[in-house]
Every structure is written in C-alpha cells, then in structure tokens.
Amino acid sequence: SWVVAFWAVAVWGGVVGVAILLFRRRWAVPVLLASLLSMVITAIHNFLFSNGLEVMGGAGAAFTGLIFLAAVALWYYARRMTARGVLA
C-alpha cells in the first residue's frame, strides 16, 4: 500500500505543482520536488524490487524515462523562475 501512496503523491503532486506554477507561486518548487522524489521511489520499487520491466517491457521503461525527464524539467524550470523572481 505504501507504493500506491507514493504513486498518488507522484501523480497528484505533479498535477497540483503545475497548477501552482500556472498561478506563479513559489510553492511549485517543493511540490514538484515531492512529486519527482515520489516518482523515483515508485520507479525503484517497480523496476528493482518487482517485475515491472517484465510486465511493461522496454516501451514501458522508455515511457517511464520520458515522464522522469518531464518531471525533472518542470522542477528545474520552477527553480529557475523562482531564482529570477517570476514566482512569488
């Protein structure tokens, strides 16, 4: 059940983080970071401690990698906009 909780934080944290980013609030940075870290924990569980690679195959792993890159890019963008003073 803890994996489902981390998955929920990853998904809904990303949704809420992007919404906060649209409202130009600096709270987007920690929310997107929590989402990213939760995604990493979920991916570690899925690919190292269970048979996620067998279930999803190579395409699933590639898709997970693309989502990871998007999450990193969103977090980095939010940090940069906070440093520039765009996010209040």
Phi and psi restraints in degrees (value plus and minus 20) as a CYANA .aco file:
   2 TRP   PHI     -88.3   -48.3
   2 TRP   PSI     -49.7    -9.7
   3 VAL   PHI     -87.3   -47.3
   3 VAL   PSI     -59.8   -19.8
   4 VAL   PHI     -84.8   -44.8
   4 VAL   PSI     -58.3   -18.3
   5 ALA   PHI     -84.3   -44.3
   5 ALA   PSI     -63.8   -23.8
   6 PHE   PHI     -86.8   -46.8
   6 PHE   PSI     -57.8   -17.8
   7 TRP   PHI     -81.5   -41.5
   7 TRP   PSI     -62.6   -22.6
   8 ALA   PHI     -83.7   -43.7
   8 ALA   PSI     -61.6   -21.6
   9 VAL   PHI     -83.4   -43.4
   9 VAL   PSI     -60.0   -20.0
  10 ALA   PHI     -83.0   -43.0
  10 ALA   PSI     -67.7   -27.7
  11 VAL   PHI     -91.7   -51.7
  11 VAL   PSI     -75.8   -35.8
  12 TRP   PHI     -92.8   -52.8
  12 TRP   PSI     -48.1    -8.1
  13 GLY   PHI     -84.0   -44.0
  13 GLY   PSI     -59.4   -19.4
  14 GLY   PHI     -84.8   -44.8
  14 GLY   PSI     -63.0   -23.0
  15 VAL   PHI     -84.5   -44.5
  15 VAL   PSI     -68.4   -28.4
  16 VAL   PHI     -87.2   -47.2
  16 VAL   PSI     -60.0   -20.0
  17 GLY   PHI     -81.1   -41.1
  17 GLY   PSI     -61.5   -21.5
  18 VAL   PHI     -88.1   -48.1
  18 VAL   PSI     -58.1   -18.1
  19 ALA   PHI     -83.6   -43.6
  19 ALA   PSI     -62.7   -22.7
  20 ILE   PHI     -83.6   -43.6
  20 ILE   PSI     -58.4   -18.4
  21 LEU   PHI     -82.3   -42.3
  21 LEU   PSI     -59.2   -19.2
  22 LEU   PHI     -83.6   -43.6
  22 LEU   PSI     -51.7   -11.7
  23 PHE   PHI    -106.0   -66.0
  23 PHE   PSI     -14.5    25.5
  24 ARG   PHI      37.0    77.0
  24 ARG   PSI      30.9    70.9
  25 ARG   PHI    -134.3   -94.3
  25 ARG   PSI     120.9   160.9
  26 ARG   PHI     -91.4   -51.4
  26 ARG   PSI     -30.0    10.0
  27 TRP   PHI     -85.6   -45.6
  27 TRP   PSI     -32.2     7.8
  28 ALA   PHI     -82.4   -42.4
  28 ALA   PSI     -53.6   -13.6
  29 VAL   PHI     -82.7   -42.7
  29 VAL   PSI     -75.3   -35.3
  30 PRO   PHI     -88.5   -48.5
  30 PRO   PSI     -51.6   -11.6
  31 VAL   PHI     -87.9   -47.9
  31 VAL   PSI     -63.8   -23.8
  32 LEU   PHI     -87.8   -47.8
  32 LEU   PSI     -52.8   -12.8
  33 LEU   PHI     -86.9   -46.9
  33 LEU   PSI     -62.7   -22.7
  34 ALA   PHI     -81.5   -41.5
  34 ALA   PSI     -60.7   -20.7
  35 SER   PHI     -82.3   -42.3
  35 SER   PSI     -65.6   -25.6
  36 LEU   PHI     -82.8   -42.8
  36 LEU   PSI     -66.5   -26.5
  37 LEU   PHI     -84.8   -44.8
  37 LEU   PSI     -57.8   -17.8
  38 SER   PHI     -85.6   -45.6
  38 SER   PSI     -56.9   -16.9
  39 MET   PHI     -86.0   -46.0
  39 MET   PSI     -59.9   -19.9
  40 VAL   PHI     -83.3   -43.3
  40 VAL   PSI     -64.2   -24.2
  41 ILE   PHI     -82.6   -42.6
  41 ILE   PSI     -62.6   -22.6
  42 THR   PHI     -84.4   -44.4
  42 THR   PSI     -62.7   -22.7
  43 ALA   PHI     -86.2   -46.2
  43 ALA   PSI     -60.0   -20.0
  44 ILE   PHI     -79.7   -39.7
  44 ILE   PSI     -64.7   -24.7
  45 HIS   PHI     -83.0   -43.0
  45 HIS   PSI     -66.9   -26.9
  46 ASN   PHI     -85.5   -45.5
  46 ASN   PSI     -58.8   -18.8
  47 PHE   PHI    -117.3   -77.3
  47 PHE   PSI     -44.3    -4.3
  48 LEU   PHI    -123.9   -83.9
  48 LEU   PSI     -55.2   -15.2
  49 PHE   PHI    -127.7   -87.7
  49 PHE   PSI     -23.5    16.5
  50 SER   PHI    -159.0  -119.0
  50 SER   PSI    -194.6  -154.6
  51 ASN   PHI    -117.3   -77.3
  51 ASN   PSI      22.9    62.9
  52 GLY   PHI     -81.7   -41.7
  52 GLY   PSI     -57.0   -17.0
  53 LEU   PHI     -88.1   -48.1
  53 LEU   PSI     -57.7   -17.7
  54 GLU   PHI     -86.7   -46.7
  54 GLU   PSI     -58.9   -18.9
  55 VAL   PHI     -92.4   -52.4
  55 VAL   PSI     -66.8   -26.8
  56 MET   PHI    -108.0   -68.0
  56 MET   PSI     -47.8    -7.8
  57 GLY   PHI      56.8    96.8
  57 GLY   PSI    -193.5  -153.5
  58 GLY   PHI     -85.5   -45.5
  58 GLY   PSI     -56.0   -16.0
  59 ALA   PHI     -85.7   -45.7
  59 ALA   PSI     -58.2   -18.2
  60 GLY   PHI     -85.6   -45.6
  60 GLY   PSI     -58.6   -18.6
  61 ALA   PHI     -87.5   -47.5
  61 ALA   PSI     -59.8   -19.8
  62 ALA   PHI     -84.9   -44.9
  62 ALA   PSI     -60.4   -20.4
  63 PHE   PHI     -85.3   -45.3
  63 PHE   PSI     -60.4   -20.4
  64 THR   PHI     -81.3   -41.3
  64 THR   PSI     -59.5   -19.5
  65 GLY   PHI     -83.6   -43.6
  65 GLY   PSI     -59.7   -19.7
  66 LEU   PHI     -85.9   -45.9
  66 LEU   PSI     -60.5   -20.5
  67 ILE   PHI     -84.4   -44.4
  67 ILE   PSI     -60.4   -20.4
  68 PHE   PHI     -80.6   -40.6
  68 PHE   PSI     -65.0   -25.0
  69 LEU   PHI     -82.4   -42.4
  69 LEU   PSI     -59.7   -19.7
  70 ALA   PHI     -84.4   -44.4
  70 ALA   PSI     -60.2   -20.2
  71 ALA   PHI     -85.4   -45.4
  71 ALA   PSI     -62.2   -22.2
  72 VAL   PHI     -84.0   -44.0
  72 VAL   PSI     -63.1   -23.1
  73 ALA   PHI     -83.3   -43.3
  73 ALA   PSI     -60.9   -20.9
  74 LEU   PHI     -85.3   -45.3
  74 LEU   PSI     -63.6   -23.6
  75 TRP   PHI     -84.0   -44.0
  75 TRP   PSI     -63.9   -23.9
  76 TYR   PHI     -82.7   -42.7
  76 TYR   PSI     -63.0   -23.0
  77 TYR   PHI     -81.2   -41.2
  77 TYR   PSI     -64.0   -24.0
  78 ALA   PHI     -83.3   -43.3
  78 ALA   PSI     -59.9   -19.9
  79 ARG   PHI     -82.7   -42.7
  79 ARG   PSI     -64.9   -24.9
  80 ARG   PHI     -83.7   -43.7
  80 ARG   PSI     -60.6   -20.6
  81 MET   PHI     -90.2   -50.2
  81 MET   PSI     -51.3   -11.3
  82 THR   PHI     -88.0   -48.0
  82 THR   PSI     -62.7   -22.7
  83 ALA   PHI     -84.4   -44.4
  83 ALA   PSI     -53.3   -13.3
  84 ARG   PHI    -100.6   -60.6
  84 ARG   PSI     -29.0    11.0
  85 GLY   PHI      66.8   106.8
  85 GLY   PSI      -7.5    32.5
  86 VAL   PHI     -96.1   -56.1
  86 VAL   PSI     -57.2   -17.2
  87 LEU   PHI    -113.8   -73.8
  87 LEU   PSI     109.4   149.4
